[in-house]
């Protein structure tokens, strides 16, 4: 990852937009639409995970799916920028962002799906003003319906893990935590087209302002 240390917290480098939200809030769908928009010209940052691949995922597209041993090697090499570990029904799964050459803030703007903790770590690494949080909101009942429908499509649905994630989200993305982390851009995803357009407008305004400064 390339960023000039003298430009951290400056306004003359690219931005990393961190798309956040509870499970089944539409992050994946909106992320794909943002990345496909040529006007935005965002580059995807692909994270790494040790969790099993799902039936509708592809290696190197949503995630780099790796085993624990390889993650340990990356750790020894000092490649891990941020890492989150979750105790699930099926064991402990890790998610992380690596210093693997994907990011060059001197040239591009980027998008990644993040948690509040990874967002904060990225701020510390790249400079707070270079990391922009975008939080998607969906009513809990709607999210639960979406999560159930998605889980039903799995070869072996894991409803216990679904419930664990759903309940954990209430703590992980509580109103107080969002305020404490300074996340102010909230986007209601009742209508995905409207939600996407609102996010696109803000991203364009931020990137244009950076280019003009």
Buried (B, 14 or more C-beta within 10 A) or exposed (E): BEBEEEBBEBEEBBBBBBBBBBBBBBBBBBBBBBBEBEEBEBBBBBBBBBBEEBEEEEEEEBBBBBEEEEBEEBBEEEBBBBBBEBEBEEEEBBBBBBBBEBBBBEEBBBBBBBBBBBBBBBBEBBBEBBBBBBBBBBEEEBBBEBBBEBBEEEEEEBEEBBBBBBEBBEEBBEEEEBEEBEBEBBBEBEEEEEBBEBBBEBBEEBBEEBEEE
